[in-house]
Amino acid sequence: MTVNTSRFAIPSPEDSDAPDGPGQFAAQAAVLEARLAYAGAQGGKSVVAGEQTRTNTAYGLLGTADKVSNLVLPNDGDLLLVTFSALVKQSVDGAARIAVFLNKHGSPDVETQLKVRRNKSVVTQAAALDQASGVTDTYHTVHSTAAGLVGWRPDTTGDADASPTTGLAGGIVSPNELIMDLGGTLNWFYSEVDSGVAAQSSVMGDFILPVRNLAAGTYDVSVQYKASSGSVSAKERVLQVWSKEFPTSGV
């Protein structure tokens, strides 16, 4: 069949082609299937509005889990794309951690905390919360970035505003620090020159967290919480996850 491609690169027969209807349809179907596989994705979401609390010193799910299950990656090297946002508070300053976990189905299942590169090292990654002097037990934002989850340091008393019901940008803008736990060590990333520390990061989060280095298989993605002392509470939690397949050939 002569390749006479359309806008979407689907081959079509020309009048000069030999009469071979089944063969021509088969060729079109093969290319169409490959294009759909490349564009295709599957996913799910978890939306929990109300407040829930955890007091355990080990990571675990809240009463209603932030979890998307049974995401299938057909090929080694496919991607999972994650977005997460929540309002979170802690009863003890610096005690809360919030992290993404991946569970790969198998015999047995294997669950691991998300890791990230920090200079030469590969370390576990989590959001942490820090509060300015006099700011205690108040809700502030945790959300996803390309490097994992981050917390934001509030500098005023009172809870963060509730989210609007229609239309909210994915990222966040703040003049204050982003806070991560990297391999068990707190790290502050500054959005402006602050106490002589040069700018290190953007004030706006990337929001979409791509997870790579994944083998083919079925995965669950969850957000889990812990508090080294006291409690951690969360509300307005939105977890969205989808898979992105990359065909092995033909596209």
N, C-alpha and C positions, 0 to 999 in steps of 0.2 A: 504494500500500500504506500503510495506517495505521501510523504509527510507534508501536509498543508495545514499548518498549525493556526489555531484560533488565538484570541486574546489570552486564554488560559492554558495554552500549550497543549490542547487536545488534538491529536492528528485526525484528519478527515480524508476520505478517499476522493480521488479525482476521476473525471470521466474516462481518462486513459488507463485506469487501473484494470487489471484482469477481473472478470466477474467472480468474486470470492467473498460473498456476503458474510459467511460465518467467520472467516479469517479477519476480515476488516472489523467486524464488531468485537472480536476478541482482542485485537490490538487496541482499539479505542477503550475497551473496558479495563485493560491492564494499565494504561496510562492514567485513566481517570481514578482508578483505585489508588495508585501511587500518589497522585495529587491530593486526594482526600486524606490519605494517611499523613501526608506532610502538614496539611492544614488542621488536621483533627486534634482534638483535645478532649479530655474528660476531667471532671472535677466535682467538687462539692463545697459546701460551706456549713459553718456552725455559727449561729447568732444567738447570743444570750444577753438579755437586757439587764436582768436583776443582779443584785449584789450576792456574791458567794465568797466564803472565807475558808482558808486552810491554815492550820497551825503546825503541820508536820515539818520536821527538819530535813526530810527527804523529799525529792521531787515527786509530784503526783498530780492527778487531775482534780479539778474542782468538782462539786457535786453534779453539775451538768457539764459534761466534758467538752472542752475545746478540741474537737477531733474530727478529721475527715478520713474515712476508711476506704479500703479496697481500690486504691488507685493503681492501675495496671501500667507498667512500663514494658512494652514488648521487646525493646532492644537495649543492650548495654549502651550507656551513654545518653539515654533520654533524660529529660529534665523534669523536675518538679518545681512549680512556681508557687510561692506562698506570699500571702499578705495577711497581716494581723494588726489589729488595733484594740486597745482597751484603756479604761481608766482604772488605775491600780493605786492602792494605798497600803501602808505598812504601819503596824503599831509600834515598832522599834526601828529607829533610824538605821538604815544600811543593812537591814536583815533580810529583805525580800529578794528573791531571784525568780525570773520568769524565762523559760527556755523552750525552744522547739525540739521535739523528739521525733525520730523516724523509727517506725517499726516495720521490718521486712518480714513478710510471712514466710514460714518454713517449718522445719521439724528439728528444733523448736523455732519459734519466732525470735528475731534478734532486734532489740530496741536499743537505740543509741541517741545520745544527745548530739545536736548539731555542732559541728566543729568549723573553725575558720582559721585561715593563716594569719599569724601575727609575727611579722618579720620572717625569721627563719623557721619558726615553730608552728605546729598545728595544735590548736588548743580548743577546749570546749568553750561555748559562747552562750551568754545569757544577758538579759536586761537586768539592771540593778536600779535601785532608787536611792536618791540622796536628798536631804532636805536642808534648806538654809536654817540658820539659827532662828528658833521660835516658830518654825513651820513644822508641825507634827501631825501625823495621822490624817493627811489630806490626800484627796484623789488627784493624781496627775497622769500624764500620758505615757503609755508604753506602745511602741509600734515597730513594724518591721522596716528594715533597710536591706540593702544588698549584702551587708556584712552580718546580718542577724538582727536580733531584737535589741532595742535601746530604750532606756528610760530618760526622762528629761527632768532637770532639777528646777523645782519652782522656787521663786524668791519672794512670794507673797503668801499670806495666810488665806485659807479658804480653798474649797474644791475647784477643780477645773470645771468649766461650763459643760453642760450636757451637749451631745451632738445634735445638729439639726436633723429633722426628719427627711428633708429633701436637699441633697447636694452637699457634699463635703469633700474637699481636696484630700488626696491620699496622703500627702506628706504633711509635715508640720514645720512651723517657723518659730524659732525661739532664740532670744539673745543669750540663753544660758547653756549650761553644759549638757552634752549627751553622756550617758553613763552605761558602761558595759562591764560585765564580769568576764574576763578572758583567762581561762585556765585557773580560776580560783582567785584571781587578783583583780581588784577594781581598777578601771581605767576611765579617766575623764577626758572627753574630747571637746575642745573649746571652739565656739563659733566666732569669737572675736578676741582681741588682745585683752587678757584678763589677769591682773596682778603680775604683769610682765611675761605672761605665757603667750607665745605667738599663736596665731590662728592655725588650727589643725584640721577643721572639717567644715562642711557646709552647714548652714542653719536649716536647710530643708532636707528631710529624709527621702531616700530613694523609694521607699515603700515596698516595691516588689523584691522579694528574696528568692533568687534562683538557687536551687539545690542541685549540684552535679556530682559526678563521680559515683553514679548509681548503676548497679547491675540490673539486668532485666528481672522483673518480678512484680509482686503485689505489695503495696506499701500502705501504711497508715501514717498520718501526720497529726501530731497533737502539740498543744502548748501546755506545759506543766509548771507548777508553782511550788515554792518552798519558802520557809522563813527560819533562819537560824535561831531566832528567838521571837516570842510574840506571835503575831499573825500577819498574813497577807490577804487582802480582799480585792476583788475585781468586779467590774460591771461594764456594761456597754461593750461586750467582747464580740469581735467579728473576726473569724478565721475563714479565709478563702484559699483553696488549694486546687490547682489543676495540673495535669500532666501534659507534657509536650513531646510527642513522638517525632523522631527523625528517621525517615526510612533509610534502610541500609544501601539501597541502590535505586536507580531508575528515575531520580529526580535531580 
